[in-house]
Amino acid sequence: MRKLIKFFSGLGALLLMLIGIALLALTIYGFFNPSIFVGDTSTKNTILGIMLGVSVAIIGGCAEGIIGICKENSKMICWFQIIVIIFMALFIGLGVGLILLPGILF
């Protein structure tokens, strides 16, 4: 059972790491191609700053989770699970907001 939990936790950490890397790549693309943004530069800089912070937090949390899973350090795995729950709530809230409140968000 322990190997199964270790496998699925590692798989979740790797998938979340891929999401963080994709968000970081999107941030870098947005920095070098400013034509995708509508509006002034302060809005662009704010959005890029938020995206950079979120991507670094996701990548850092996943790295901590992967290290904790490999070394079987329960404290690191606990922090990883807390980070997963926070980002799960953010993504679910964003998804519900995009479905139910598109007029307010856009």
Secondary structure, DSSP 8 states (H G I E B T S, - for coil): -HHHHHHHHHHHHHHHHHHHHHHHHHHHHHHH-GGG--S-HHHHHHHHHHHHHHHHHHHHHHHHHHHHHHHT-HHHHHHHHHHHHHHHHHHHHHHHHHHH-HHHH-
